[in-house]
Amino acid sequence: MENQNPINQTHLIIAAISASFAKALDKHNPGVKEEFLKELGERYHEIREYSHPHIEALETLTWTRDFLNKD
């Protein structure tokens, strides 16, 4: 059996699609990307404060932010 990829593929594609969607919207409505990034940051801080850890959710938000910030 091949080595398994430790990255959750579902969460990775959700991040990629979300970032692509925000980038596409920003082309037609400038400022959407910045607002989306602001919302991502707010959700990240909100989820981080939950009583139980949600590492994969935080990781997905981080990946989305990273995809959005790539040229």
PQR file with spaces between the fields and no chain letter, atoms N, CA, C, O and H, PARSE charges and radii, in Angstrom:
ATOM       1  N    MET     1       0.845   -1.181    0.000 -0.4000 1.5000
ATOM       2  CA   MET     1       0.000    0.000    0.000 -0.0000 2.0000
ATOM       3  C    MET     1       0.891    1.246    0.000  0.5500 1.7000
ATOM       4  O    MET     1       1.911    1.287    0.688 -0.5500 1.4000
ATOM       5  N    GLU     2       0.507    2.233   -0.758 -0.4000 1.5000
ATOM       6  CA   GLU     2       1.277    3.468   -0.848 -0.0000 2.0000
ATOM       7  C    GLU     2       1.232    4.228    0.475  0.5500 1.7000
ATOM       8  O    GLU     2       0.333    4.041    1.294 -0.5500 1.4000
ATOM       9  H    GLU     2      -0.321    2.199   -1.317  0.4000 1.0000
ATOM      10  N    ASN     3       2.223    5.085    0.655 -0.4000 1.5000
ATOM      11  CA   ASN     3       2.202    5.957    1.830 -0.0000 2.0000
ATOM      12  C    ASN     3       0.994    6.868    1.748  0.5500 1.7000
ATOM      13  O    ASN     3       0.712    7.449    0.700 -0.5500 1.4000
ATOM      14  H    ASN     3       2.954    5.237   -0.010  0.4000 1.0000
ATOM      15  N    GLN     4       0.293    6.989    2.844 -0.4000 1.5000
ATOM      16  CA   GLN     4      -0.882    7.850    2.851 -0.0000 2.0000
ATOM      17  C    GLN     4      -0.466    9.294    3.061  0.5500 1.7000
ATOM      18  O    GLN     4       0.470    9.592    3.803 -0.5500 1.4000
ATOM      19  H    GLN     4       0.522    6.518    3.695  0.4000 1.0000
ATOM      20  N    ASN     5      -1.179   10.176    2.394 -0.4000 1.5000
ATOM      21  CA   ASN     5      -0.948   11.605    2.532 -0.0000 2.0000
ATOM      22  C    ASN     5      -1.598   12.064    3.838  0.5500 1.7000
ATOM      23  O    ASN     5      -2.789   11.825    4.039 -0.5500 1.4000
ATOM      24  H    ASN     5      -1.939    9.934    1.791  0.4000 1.0000
ATOM      25  N    PRO     6      -0.850   12.715    4.727 -0.5600 1.5000
ATOM      26  CA   PRO     6      -1.416   13.123    6.011  0.2800 2.0000
ATOM      27  C    PRO     6      -2.382   14.305    5.907  0.5500 1.7000
ATOM      28  O    PRO     6      -3.082   14.616    6.870 -0.5500 1.4000
ATOM      29  N    ILE     7      -2.424   14.964    4.750 -0.4000 1.5000
ATOM      30  CA   ILE     7      -3.308   16.114    4.584 -0.0000 2.0000
ATOM      31  C    ILE     7      -4.722   15.626    4.282  0.5500 1.7000
ATOM      32  O    ILE     7      -4.915   14.765    3.424 -0.5500 1.4000
ATOM      33  H    ILE     7      -1.855   14.711    3.967  0.4000 1.0000
ATOM      34  N    ASN     8      -5.694   16.169    4.974 -0.4000 1.5000
ATOM      35  CA   ASN     8      -7.089   15.831    4.724 -0.0000 2.0000
ATOM      36  C    ASN     8      -7.485   16.411    3.371  0.5500 1.7000
ATOM      37  O    ASN     8      -7.607   17.627    3.223 -0.5500 1.4000
ATOM      38  H    ASN     8      -5.537   16.869    5.671  0.4000 1.0000
ATOM      39  N    GLN     9      -7.684   15.543    2.393 -0.4000 1.5000
ATOM      40  CA   GLN     9      -7.941   15.968    1.024 -0.0000 2.0000
ATOM      41  C    GLN     9      -9.257   16.737    0.886  0.5500 1.7000
ATOM      42  O    GLN     9      -9.342   17.674    0.092 -0.5500 1.4000
ATOM      43  H    GLN     9      -7.585   14.555    2.514  0.4000 1.0000
ATOM      44  N    THR    10     -10.266   16.357    1.638 -0.4000 1.5000
ATOM      45  CA   THR    10     -11.551   17.060    1.568 -0.0000 2.0000
ATOM      46  C    THR    10     -11.398   18.491    2.061  0.5500 1.7000
ATOM      47  O    THR    10     -11.909   19.421    1.435 -0.5500 1.4000
ATOM      48  H    THR    10     -10.196   15.595    2.283  0.4000 1.0000
ATOM      49  N    HIS    11     -10.715   18.672    3.151 -0.4000 1.5000
ATOM      50  CA   HIS    11     -10.527   20.023    3.692 -0.0000 2.0000
ATOM      51  C    HIS    11      -9.654   20.864    2.771  0.5500 1.7000
ATOM      52  O    HIS    11      -9.873   22.067    2.631 -0.5500 1.4000
ATOM      53  H    HIS    11     -10.300   17.918    3.659  0.4000 1.0000
ATOM      54  N    LEU    12      -8.669   20.234    2.146 -0.4000 1.5000
ATOM      55  CA   LEU    12      -7.793   20.954    1.225 -0.0000 2.0000
ATOM      56  C    LEU    12      -8.569   21.459    0.010  0.5500 1.7000
ATOM      57  O    LEU    12      -8.382   22.603   -0.405 -0.5500 1.4000
ATOM      58  H    LEU    12      -8.492   19.257    2.260  0.4000 1.0000
ATOM      59  N    ILE    13      -9.434   20.628   -0.565 -0.4000 1.5000
ATOM      60  CA   ILE    13     -10.188   21.063   -1.744 -0.0000 2.0000
ATOM      61  C    ILE    13     -11.237   22.102   -1.366  0.5500 1.7000
ATOM      62  O    ILE    13     -11.525   22.997   -2.162 -0.5500 1.4000
ATOM      63  H    ILE    13      -9.586   19.699   -0.228  0.4000 1.0000
ATOM      64  N    ILE    14     -11.811   22.005   -0.177 -0.4000 1.5000
ATOM      65  CA   ILE    14     -12.746   23.040    0.282 -0.0000 2.0000
ATOM      66  C    ILE    14     -12.024   24.381    0.363  0.5500 1.7000
ATOM      67  O    ILE    14     -12.570   25.405   -0.048 -0.5500 1.4000
ATOM      68  H    ILE    14     -11.577   21.278    0.469  0.4000 1.0000
ATOM      69  N    ALA    15     -10.812   24.381    0.885 -0.4000 1.5000
ATOM      70  CA   ALA    15     -10.024   25.612    0.975 -0.0000 2.0000
ATOM      71  C    ALA    15      -9.709   26.148   -0.415  0.5500 1.7000
ATOM      72  O    ALA    15      -9.830   27.349   -0.660 -0.5500 1.4000
ATOM      73  H    ALA    15     -10.369   23.549    1.219  0.4000 1.0000
ATOM      74  N    ALA    16      -9.306   25.268   -1.324 -0.4000 1.5000
ATOM      75  CA   ALA    16      -8.947   25.690   -2.682 -0.0000 2.0000
ATOM      76  C    ALA    16     -10.150   26.255   -3.426  0.5500 1.7000
ATOM      77  O    ALA    16     -10.039   27.294   -4.077 -0.5500 1.4000
ATOM      78  H    ALA    16      -9.208   24.293   -1.125  0.4000 1.0000
ATOM      79  N    ILE    17     -11.289   25.592   -3.340 -0.4000 1.5000
ATOM      80  CA   ILE    17     -12.496   26.062   -4.028 -0.0000 2.0000
ATOM      81  C    ILE    17     -12.981   27.377   -3.425  0.5500 1.7000
ATOM      82  O    ILE    17     -13.362   28.289   -4.159 -0.5500 1.4000
ATOM      83  H    ILE    17     -11.379   24.748   -2.811  0.4000 1.0000
ATOM      84  N    SER    18     -12.971   27.482   -2.109 -0.4000 1.5000
ATOM      85  CA   SER    18     -13.412   28.720   -1.454 -0.0000 2.0000
ATOM      86  C    SER    18     -12.547   29.900   -1.862  0.5500 1.7000
ATOM      87  O    SER    18     -13.058   30.982   -2.149 -0.5500 1.4000
ATOM      88  H    SER    18     -12.661   26.741   -1.514  0.4000 1.0000
ATOM      89  N    ALA    19     -11.240   29.690   -1.888 -0.4000 1.5000
ATOM      90  CA   ALA    19     -10.325   30.764   -2.278 -0.0000 2.0000
ATOM      91  C    ALA    19     -10.521   31.133   -3.742  0.5500 1.7000
ATOM      92  O    ALA    19     -10.507   32.313   -4.092 -0.5500 1.4000
ATOM      93  H    ALA    19     -10.825   28.811   -1.654  0.4000 1.0000
ATOM      94  N    SER    20     -10.702   30.136   -4.597 -0.4000 1.5000
ATOM      95  CA   SER    20     -10.920   30.401   -6.023 -0.0000 2.0000
ATOM      96  C    SER    20     -12.204   31.193   -6.238  0.5500 1.7000
ATOM      97  O    SER    20     -12.245   32.109   -7.058 -0.5500 1.4000
ATOM      98  H    SER    20     -10.713   29.177   -4.312  0.4000 1.0000
ATOM      99  N    PHE    21     -13.233   30.841   -5.510 -0.4000 1.5000
ATOM     100  CA   PHE    21     -14.513   31.533   -5.612 -0.0000 2.0000
ATOM     101  C    PHE    21     -14.365   32.997   -5.189  0.5500 1.7000
ATOM     102  O    PHE    21     -14.856   33.895   -5.872 -0.5500 1.4000
ATOM     103  H    PHE    21     -13.200   30.096   -4.844  0.4000 1.0000
ATOM     104  N    ALA    22     -13.692   33.232   -4.070 -0.4000 1.5000
ATOM     105  CA   ALA    22     -13.498   34.605   -3.586 -0.0000 2.0000
ATOM     106  C    ALA    22     -12.646   35.412   -4.560  0.5500 1.7000
ATOM     107  O    ALA    22     -12.932   36.586   -4.799 -0.5500 1.4000
ATOM     108  H    ALA    22     -13.294   32.502   -3.514  0.4000 1.0000
ATOM     109  N    LYS    23     -11.609   34.805   -5.124 -0.4000 1.5000
ATOM     110  CA   LYS    23     -10.761   35.505   -6.097 -0.0000 2.0000
ATOM     111  C    LYS    23     -11.554   35.859   -7.354  0.5500 1.7000
ATOM     112  O    LYS    23     -11.411   36.957   -7.891 -0.5500 1.4000
ATOM     113  H    LYS    23     -11.376   33.852   -4.930  0.4000 1.0000
ATOM     114  N    ALA    24     -12.387   34.931   -7.822 -0.4000 1.5000
ATOM     115  CA   ALA    24     -13.196   35.194   -9.013 -0.0000 2.0000
ATOM     116  C    ALA    24     -14.185   36.325   -8.751  0.5500 1.7000
ATOM     117  O    ALA    24     -14.360   37.197   -9.601 -0.5500 1.4000
ATOM     118  H    ALA    24     -12.503   34.039   -7.386  0.4000 1.0000
ATOM     119  N    LEU    25     -14.826   36.324   -7.600 -0.4000 1.5000
ATOM     120  CA   LEU    25     -15.762   37.394   -7.247 -0.0000 2.0000
ATOM     121  C    LEU    25     -15.051   38.737   -7.139  0.5500 1.7000
ATOM     122  O    LEU    25     -15.602   39.769   -7.520 -0.5500 1.4000
ATOM     123  H    LEU    25     -14.683   35.616   -6.909  0.4000 1.0000
ATOM     124  N    ASP    26     -13.836   38.720   -6.623 -0.4000 1.5000
ATOM     125  CA   ASP    26     -13.076   39.955   -6.446 -0.0000 2.0000
ATOM     126  C    ASP    26     -12.748   40.616   -7.784  0.5500 1.7000
ATOM     127  O    ASP    26     -12.595   41.836   -7.848 -0.5500 1.4000
ATOM     128  H    ASP    26     -13.388   37.880   -6.314  0.4000 1.0000
ATOM     129  N    LYS    27     -12.639   39.827   -8.849 -0.4000 1.5000
ATOM     130  CA   LYS    27     -12.363   40.386  -10.177 -0.0000 2.0000
ATOM     131  C    LYS    27     -13.522   41.247  -10.662  0.5500 1.7000
ATOM     132  O    LYS    27     -13.313   42.218  -11.390 -0.5500 1.4000
ATOM     133  H    LYS    27     -12.763   38.836   -8.797  0.4000 1.0000
ATOM     134  N    HIS    28     -14.741   40.898  -10.264 -0.4000 1.5000
ATOM     135  CA   HIS    28     -15.938   41.626  -10.692 -0.0000 2.0000
ATOM     136  C    HIS    28     -16.430   42.622   -9.645  0.5500 1.7000
ATOM     137  O    HIS    28     -17.168   43.557   -9.956 -0.5500 1.4000
ATOM     138  H    HIS    28     -14.911   40.109   -9.673  0.4000 1.0000
ATOM     139  N    ASN    29     -16.018   42.409   -8.426 -0.4000 1.5000
ATOM     140  CA   ASN    29     -16.440   43.267   -7.323 -0.0000 2.0000
ATOM     141  C    ASN    29     -15.240   43.477   -6.399  0.5500 1.7000
ATOM     142  O    ASN    29     -15.133   42.828   -5.359 -0.5500 1.4000
ATOM     143  H    ASN    29     -15.418   41.649   -8.173  0.4000 1.0000
ATOM     144  N    PRO    30     -14.338   44.387   -6.782 -0.5600 1.5000
ATOM     145  CA   PRO    30     -13.128   44.601   -5.988  0.2800 2.0000
ATOM     146  C    PRO    30     -13.450   44.869   -4.513  0.5500 1.7000
ATOM     147  O    PRO    30     -14.378   45.605   -4.181 -0.5500 1.4000
ATOM     148  N    GLY    31     -12.674   44.265   -3.670 -0.4000 1.5000
ATOM     149  CA   GLY    31     -12.873   44.402   -2.232 -0.0000 2.0000
ATOM     150  C    GLY    31     -13.433   43.143   -1.599  0.5500 1.7000
ATOM     151  O    GLY    31     -13.350   42.967   -0.384 -0.5500 1.4000
ATOM     152  H    GLY    31     -11.920   43.666   -3.940  0.4000 1.0000
ATOM     153  N    VAL    32     -14.005   42.267   -2.413 -0.4000 1.5000
ATOM     154  CA   VAL    32     -14.577   41.029   -1.881 -0.0000 2.0000
ATOM     155  C    VAL    32     -13.494   40.187   -1.202  0.5500 1.7000
ATOM     156  O    VAL    32     -13.711   39.638   -0.122 -0.5500 1.4000
ATOM     157  H    VAL    32     -14.073   42.410   -3.401  0.4000 1.0000
ATOM     158  N    LYS    33     -12.347   40.092   -1.833 -0.4000 1.5000
ATOM     159  CA   LYS    33     -11.256   39.276   -1.281 -0.0000 2.0000
ATOM     160  C    LYS    33     -10.852   39.775    0.102  0.5500 1.7000
ATOM     161  O    LYS    33     -10.668   38.979    1.022 -0.5500 1.4000
ATOM     162  H    LYS    33     -12.171   40.537   -2.711  0.4000 1.0000
ATOM     163  N    GLU    34     -10.714   41.084    0.249 -0.4000 1.5000
ATOM     164  CA   GLU    34     -10.311   41.634    1.545 -0.0000 2.0000
ATOM     165  C    GLU    34     -11.372   41.372    2.614  0.5500 1.7000
ATOM     166  O    GLU    34     -11.044   41.038    3.752 -0.5500 1.4000
ATOM     167  H    GLU    34     -10.863   41.731   -0.498  0.4000 1.0000
ATOM     168  N    GLU    35     -12.637   41.525    2.243 -0.4000 1.5000
ATOM     169  CA   GLU    35     -13.725   41.246    3.190 -0.0000 2.0000
ATOM     170  C    GLU    35     -13.752   39.765    3.561  0.5500 1.7000
ATOM     171  O    GLU    35     -13.974   39.405    4.717 -0.5500 1.4000
ATOM     172  H    GLU    35     -12.904   41.796    1.318  0.4000 1.0000
ATOM     173  N    PHE    36     -13.524   38.919    2.563 -0.4000 1.5000
ATOM     174  CA   PHE    36     -13.497   37.477    2.797 -0.0000 2.0000
ATOM     175  C    PHE    36     -12.356   37.120    3.755  0.5500 1.7000
ATOM     176  O    PHE    36     -12.540   36.329    4.680 -0.5500 1.4000
ATOM     177  H    PHE    36     -13.344   39.212    1.624  0.4000 1.0000
ATOM     178  N    LEU    37     -11.179   37.709    3.526 -0.4000 1.5000
ATOM     179  CA   LEU    37     -10.044   37.468    4.418 -0.0000 2.0000
ATOM     180  C    LEU    37     -10.343   37.933    5.844  0.5500 1.7000
ATOM     181  O    LEU    37      -9.963   37.276    6.813 -0.5500 1.4000
ATOM     182  H    LEU    37     -11.030   38.351    2.775  0.4000 1.0000
ATOM     183  N    LYS    38     -11.019   39.058    5.959 -0.4000 1.5000
ATOM     184  CA   LYS    38     -11.398   39.567    7.280 -0.0000 2.0000
ATOM     185  C    LYS    38     -12.328   38.576    7.979  0.5500 1.7000
ATOM     186  O    LYS    38     -12.146   38.268    9.158 -0.5500 1.4000
ATOM     187  H    LYS    38     -11.328   39.591    5.171  0.4000 1.0000
ATOM     188  N    GLU    39     -13.319   38.082    7.249 -0.4000 1.5000
ATOM     189  CA   GLU    39     -14.250   37.096    7.816 -0.0000 2.0000
ATOM     190  C    GLU    39     -13.526   35.809    8.210  0.5500 1.7000
ATOM     191  O    GLU    39     -13.798   35.236    9.264 -0.5500 1.4000
ATOM     192  H    GLU    39     -13.467   38.332    6.292  0.4000 1.0000
ATOM     193  N    LEU    40     -12.602   35.360    7.357 -0.4000 1.5000
ATOM     194  CA   LEU    40     -11.826   34.159    7.686 -0.0000 2.0000
ATOM     195  C    LEU    40     -11.087   34.343    9.006  0.5500 1.7000
ATOM     196  O    LEU    40     -11.086   33.454    9.858 -0.5500 1.4000
ATOM     197  H    LEU    40     -12.381   35.826    6.501  0.4000 1.0000
ATOM     198  N    GLY    41     -10.465   35.495    9.165 -0.4000 1.5000
ATOM     199  CA   GLY    41      -9.735   35.777   10.397 -0.0000 2.0000
ATOM     200  C    GLY    41     -10.641   35.771   11.615  0.5500 1.7000
ATOM     201  O    GLY    41     -10.283   35.244   12.668 -0.5500 1.4000
ATOM     202  H    GLY    41     -10.466   36.217    8.473  0.4000 1.0000
ATOM     203  N    GLU    42     -11.811   36.360   11.460 -0.4000 1.5000
ATOM     204  CA   GLU    42     -12.763   36.395   12.577 -0.0000 2.0000
ATOM     205  C    GLU    42     -13.246   34.996   12.932  0.5500 1.7000
ATOM     206  O    GLU    42     -13.358   34.664   14.113 -0.5500 1.4000
ATOM     207  H    GLU    42     -12.101   36.788   10.605  0.4000 1.0000
ATOM     208  N    ARG    43     -13.536   34.168   11.924 -0.4000 1.5000
ATOM     209  CA   ARG    43     -13.975   32.798   12.194 -0.0000 2.0000
ATOM     210  C    ARG    43     -12.845   31.985   12.821  0.5500 1.7000
ATOM     211  O    ARG    43     -13.084   31.164   13.707 -0.5500 1.4000
ATOM     212  H    ARG    43     -13.446   34.438   10.966  0.4000 1.0000
ATOM     213  N    TYR    44     -11.619   32.214   12.362 -0.4000 1.5000
ATOM     214  CA   TYR    44     -10.465   31.508   12.924 -0.0000 2.0000
ATOM     215  C    TYR    44     -10.362   31.784   14.423  0.5500 1.7000
ATOM     216  O    TYR    44     -10.236   30.858   15.224 -0.5500 1.4000
ATOM     217  H    TYR    44     -11.425   32.880   11.643  0.4000 1.0000
ATOM     218  N    HIS    45     -10.417   33.056   14.794 -0.4000 1.5000
ATOM     219  CA   HIS    45     -10.295   33.416   16.212 -0.0000 2.0000
ATOM     220  C    HIS    45     -11.484   32.904   17.020  0.5500 1.7000
ATOM     221  O    HIS    45     -11.326   32.504   18.174 -0.5500 1.4000
ATOM     222  H    HIS    45     -10.520   33.808   14.144  0.4000 1.0000
ATOM     223  N    GLU    46     -12.659   32.916   16.425 -0.4000 1.5000
ATOM     224  CA   GLU    46     -13.851   32.401   17.108 -0.0000 2.0000
ATOM     225  C    GLU    46     -13.717   30.902   17.372  0.5500 1.7000
ATOM     226  O    GLU    46     -13.936   30.445   18.493 -0.5500 1.4000
ATOM     227  H    GLU    46     -12.787   33.241   15.488  0.4000 1.0000
ATOM     228  N    ILE    47     -13.359   30.144   16.347 -0.4000 1.5000
ATOM     229  CA   ILE    47     -13.247   28.688   16.481 -0.0000 2.0000
ATOM     230  C    ILE    47     -12.105   28.312   17.415  0.5500 1.7000
ATOM     231  O    ILE    47     -12.208   27.344   18.168 -0.5500 1.4000
ATOM     232  H    ILE    47     -13.181   30.515   15.435  0.4000 1.0000
ATOM     233  N    ARG    48     -11.028   29.065   17.369 -0.4000 1.5000
ATOM     234  CA   ARG    48      -9.871   28.788   18.230 -0.0000 2.0000
ATOM     235  C    ARG    48     -10.250   28.878   19.709  0.5500 1.7000
ATOM     236  O    ARG    48      -9.644   28.208   20.545 -0.5500 1.4000
ATOM     237  H    ARG    48     -10.943   29.851   16.757  0.4000 1.0000
ATOM     238  N    GLU    49     -11.235   29.689   20.028 -0.4000 1.5000
ATOM     239  CA   GLU    49     -11.648   29.876   21.420 -0.0000 2.0000
ATOM     240  C    GLU    49     -12.673   28.843   21.896  0.5500 1.7000
ATOM     241  O    GLU    49     -13.036   28.844   23.073 -0.5500 1.4000
ATOM     242  H    GLU    49     -11.727   30.233   19.349  0.4000 1.0000
ATOM     243  N    TYR    50     -13.141   27.969   21.017 -0.4000 1.5000
ATOM     244  CA   TYR    50     -14.091   26.932   21.434 -0.0000 2.0000
ATOM     245  C    TYR    50     -13.457   26.051   22.508  0.5500 1.7000
ATOM     246  O    TYR    50     -12.234   25.921   22.575 -0.5500 1.4000
ATOM     247  H    TYR    50     -12.847   27.968   20.062  0.4000 1.0000
ATOM     248  N    SER    51     -14.292   25.454   23.337 -0.4000 1.5000
ATOM     249  CA   SER    51     -13.781   24.648   24.448 -0.0000 2.0000
ATOM     250  C    SER    51     -13.088   23.366   23.980  0.5500 1.7000
ATOM     251  O    SER    51     -12.176   22.885   24.653 -0.5500 1.4000
ATOM     252  H    SER    51     -15.285   25.559   23.282  0.4000 1.0000
ATOM     253  N    HIS    52     -13.496   22.813   22.854 -0.4000 1.5000
ATOM     254  CA   HIS    52     -12.855   21.620   22.305 -0.0000 2.0000
ATOM     255  C    HIS    52     -12.004   22.023   21.104  0.5500 1.7000
ATOM     256  O    HIS    52     -12.394   22.911   20.346 -0.5500 1.4000
ATOM     257  H    HIS    52     -14.237   23.204   22.307  0.4000 1.0000
ATOM     258  N    PRO    53     -10.862   21.393   20.920 -0.5600 1.5000
ATOM     259  CA   PRO    53     -10.009   21.754   19.778  0.2800 2.0000
ATOM     260  C    PRO    53     -10.633   21.339   18.444  0.5500 1.7000
ATOM     261  O    PRO    53     -11.223   20.265   18.325 -0.5500 1.4000
ATOM     262  N    HIS    54     -10.493   22.193   17.469 -0.4000 1.5000
ATOM     263  CA   HIS    54     -10.988   21.937   16.114 -0.0000 2.0000
ATOM     264  C    HIS    54      -9.843   22.196   15.140  0.5500 1.7000
ATOM     265  O    HIS    54      -9.892   23.116   14.322 -0.5500 1.4000
ATOM     266  H    HIS    54     -10.014   23.065   17.566  0.4000 1.0000
ATOM     267  N    ILE    55      -8.824   21.372   15.249 -0.4000 1.5000
ATOM     268  CA   ILE    55      -7.588   21.558   14.494 -0.0000 2.0000
ATOM     269  C    ILE    55      -7.836   21.547   12.992  0.5500 1.7000
ATOM     270  O    ILE    55      -7.300   22.395   12.278 -0.5500 1.4000
ATOM     271  H    ILE    55      -8.783   20.625   15.913  0.4000 1.0000
ATOM     272  N    GLU    56      -8.635   20.607   12.498 -0.4000 1.5000
ATOM     273  CA   GLU    56      -8.861   20.521   11.055 -0.0000 2.0000
ATOM     274  C    GLU    56      -9.622   21.729   10.524  0.5500 1.7000
ATOM     275  O    GLU    56      -9.367   22.174    9.405 -0.5500 1.4000
ATOM     276  H    GLU    56      -9.071   19.919   13.078  0.4000 1.0000
ATOM     277  N    ALA    57     -10.541   22.259   11.299 -0.4000 1.5000
ATOM     278  CA   ALA    57     -11.267   23.458   10.872 -0.0000 2.0000
ATOM     279  C    ALA    57     -10.314   24.646   10.789  0.5500 1.7000
ATOM     280  O    ALA    57     -10.350   25.411    9.826 -0.5500 1.4000
ATOM     281  H    ALA    57     -10.748   21.897   12.208  0.4000 1.0000
ATOM     282  N    LEU    58      -9.474   24.794   11.788 -0.4000 1.5000
ATOM     283  CA   LEU    58      -8.499   25.888   11.781 -0.0000 2.0000
ATOM     284  C    LEU    58      -7.506   25.724   10.634  0.5500 1.7000
ATOM     285  O    LEU    58      -7.110   26.701    9.997 -0.5500 1.4000
ATOM     286  H    LEU    58      -9.445   24.172   12.570  0.4000 1.0000
ATOM     287  N    GLU    59      -7.115   24.499   10.382 -0.4000 1.5000
ATOM     288  CA   GLU    59      -6.203   24.213    9.280 -0.0000 2.0000
ATOM     289  C    GLU    59      -6.839   24.584    7.939  0.5500 1.7000
ATOM     290  O    GLU    59      -6.172   25.146    7.070 -0.5500 1.4000
ATOM     291  H    GLU    59      -7.437   23.705   10.899  0.4000 1.0000
ATOM     292  N    THR    60      -8.112   24.275    7.772 -0.4000 1.5000
ATOM     293  CA   THR    60      -8.819   24.606    6.531 -0.0000 2.0000
ATOM     294  C    THR    60      -8.908   26.113    6.339  0.5500 1.7000
ATOM     295  O    THR    60      -8.708   26.610    5.231 -0.5500 1.4000
ATOM     296  H    THR    60      -8.653   23.819    8.478  0.4000 1.0000
ATOM     297  N    LEU    61      -9.203   26.836    7.398 -0.4000 1.5000
ATOM     298  CA   LEU    61      -9.241   28.299    7.303 -0.0000 2.0000
ATOM     299  C    LEU    61      -7.864   28.862    6.947  0.5500 1.7000
ATOM     300  O    LEU    61      -7.757   29.801    6.159 -0.5500 1.4000
ATOM     301  H    LEU    61      -9.366   26.432    8.299  0.4000 1.0000
ATOM     302  N    THR    62      -6.827   28.292    7.522 -0.4000 1.5000
ATOM     303  CA   THR    62      -5.463   28.738    7.223 -0.0000 2.0000
ATOM     304  C    THR    62      -5.117   28.463    5.766  0.5500 1.7000
ATOM     305  O    THR    62      -4.542   29.321    5.096 -0.5500 1.4000
ATOM     306  H    THR    62      -6.914   27.529    8.163  0.4000 1.0000
ATOM     307  N    TRP    63      -5.456   27.283    5.269 -0.4000 1.5000
ATOM     308  CA   TRP    63      -5.190   26.961    3.858 -0.0000 2.0000
ATOM     309  C    TRP    63      -5.941   27.916    2.940  0.5500 1.7000
ATOM     310  O    TRP    63      -5.397   28.374    1.936 -0.5500 1.4000
ATOM     311  H    TRP    63      -5.922   26.586    5.813  0.4000 1.0000
ATOM     312  N    THR    64      -7.188   28.214    3.285 -0.4000 1.5000
ATOM     313  CA   THR    64      -7.977   29.129    2.458 -0.0000 2.0000
ATOM     314  C    THR    64      -7.298   30.490    2.397  0.5500 1.7000
ATOM     315  O    THR    64      -7.156   31.071    1.321 -0.5500 1.4000
ATOM     316  H    THR    64      -7.629   27.841    4.101  0.4000 1.0000
ATOM     317  N    ARG    65      -6.883   30.991    3.539 -0.4000 1.5000
ATOM     318  CA   ARG    65      -6.166   32.265    3.581 -0.0000 2.0000
ATOM     319  C    ARG    65      -4.893   32.214    2.739  0.5500 1.7000
ATOM     320  O    ARG    65      -4.594   33.144    1.991 -0.5500 1.4000
ATOM     321  H    ARG    65      -6.998   30.519    4.413  0.4000 1.0000
ATOM     322  N    ASP    66      -4.157   31.126    2.870 -0.4000 1.5000
ATOM     323  CA   ASP    66      -2.911   30.985    2.109 -0.0000 2.0000
ATOM     324  C    ASP    66      -3.173   30.969    0.604  0.5500 1.7000
ATOM     325  O    ASP    66      -2.440   31.601   -0.157 -0.5500 1.4000
ATOM     326  H    ASP    66      -4.401   30.370    3.478  0.4000 1.0000
ATOM     327  N    PHE    67      -4.206   30.253    0.170 -0.4000 1.5000
ATOM     328  CA   PHE    67      -4.562   30.234   -1.255 -0.0000 2.0000
ATOM     329  C    PHE    67      -4.952   31.630   -1.735  0.5500 1.7000
ATOM     330  O    PHE    67      -4.581   32.037   -2.836 -0.5500 1.4000
ATOM     331  H    PHE    67      -4.801   29.739    0.788  0.4000 1.0000
ATOM     332  N    LEU    68      -5.693   32.354   -0.917 -0.4000 1.5000
ATOM     333  CA   LEU    68      -6.115   33.705   -1.299 -0.0000 2.0000
ATOM     334  C    LEU    68      -4.934   34.660   -1.426  0.5500 1.7000
ATOM     335  O    LEU    68      -4.955   35.568   -2.257 -0.5500 1.4000
ATOM     336  H    LEU    68      -5.995   32.023   -0.022  0.4000 1.0000
ATOM     337  N    ASN    69      -3.926   34.465   -0.625 -0.4000 1.5000
ATOM     338  CA   ASN    69      -2.778   35.366   -0.632 -0.0000 2.0000
ATOM     339  C    ASN    69      -1.729   35.017   -1.683  0.5500 1.7000
ATOM     340  O    ASN    69      -0.769   35.762   -1.878 -0.5500 1.4000
ATOM     341  H    ASN    69      -3.909   33.727    0.050  0.4000 1.0000
ATOM     342  N    LYS    70      -1.914   33.874   -2.366 -0.4000 1.5000
ATOM     343  CA   LYS    70      -1.000   33.533   -3.460 -0.0000 2.0000
ATOM     344  C    LYS    70      -1.354   34.363   -4.679  0.5500 1.7000
ATOM     345  O    LYS    70      -2.522   34.665   -4.922 -0.5500 1.4000
ATOM     346  H    LYS    70      -2.694   33.269   -2.208  0.4000 1.0000
ATOM     347  N    ASP    71      -0.348   34.724   -5.432 -0.4000 1.5000
ATOM     348  CA   ASP    71      -0.587   35.509   -6.656 -0.0000 2.0000
ATOM     349  C    ASP    71      -1.198   34.674   -7.749  0.5500 1.7000
ATOM     350  O    ASP    71      -1.461   35.181   -8.840 -0.5500 1.4000
ATOM     351  H    ASP    71       0.601   34.479   -5.234  0.4000 1.0000
